[in-house]
Amino acid sequence: MEQKKLLCMIQQVGFYLVDLSLYLDTHPDCKDALERLNYLSVKLKALRKEYVSNYGPLTNFGLEPAECWDQWVSEPWPWEREAN
């Protein structure tokens, strides 16, 4: 998948997960929301794994190991656009 499209999907699914988490704070017995949260959590993990394997780390710590520190800083940051 194209890098920009993949990053956009990661952001969208992440936002949806935050929204579902907030909803579940006030509706803890909603099984549909919990099922959706679990489904999207697995999807987000797969999307992040695909991104990291194709384009490098999304963060500078914690989720995936980097080959070297330069790998993180030598590429454009995930939010940088071609116009900048």
N, C-alpha and C positions, 0 to 999 in steps of 0.2 A: 504494500500500500504506500502511496505517496506520503512523504514526511509531513507535510502541512496538514493533510487530511487526517492522518493518524494522530497527530498532536491535537487537532480539533476534537476528534472523537474522545481522546483521553480527558480533555477539559470538560466536554459535555457530560460524559459518564460520571466524572468526579463531582461535577456540580449537582447532578441528579442524586448522587449518593448523599451529599450534604443535605439536600432538600428532604430526602426520605428519612434521614436520621432525625432531622428536626420534627418532621411529621410524627415519627414513632415516639418522640419524647412526649407528645401530647395524646397519642393514640397507640399505646403500647400493646394492645390486644389485636391490632389489625394484622391478620395473618397475610393478607395480600401484599401489604407494604413490606412486611418482613421477608416474604418470598422474593419480592422484586429487589430488595436490598441485597439479599444473598446472591441472586442471579447476577446483578450488576457488579458486585464485589469481585466475582470470579471473572467477569468480562473485563473489568478494569485491570485486573492483574495480568490477564492475557494480552491486553493492548499495551500495557507498559513493557511487558517482556518482549513483545514484537518490536516496539520502538527501540529499546535498549540494544537488542541484537542487530538491528539494522542501522541505527543512527548514533548510538552512544548513550551515555547516562543522562537521565532527566534531572537528577539532583547531584550535588557534590558529596553526598554521604547517605548511608543507610539502606537504600533499596537494592542497589546492584553494585558490585565491585567494578572499579575502573582499572584499566591496564596500567595507567600512570596518571599523575595529576594533570599533566598537559592535555590529556584526553578531554577533561572537563572544560578547560579554559581555551583550548585552541579552536574549537568550533563555535559557530554563532550560538548564543543562548537560545533556549527553546522559544522565547517570546519575541526574539528579534525578527523583524521582517526585512525583506529585500529592499524596501524603500528607505530604510534607515541607514 
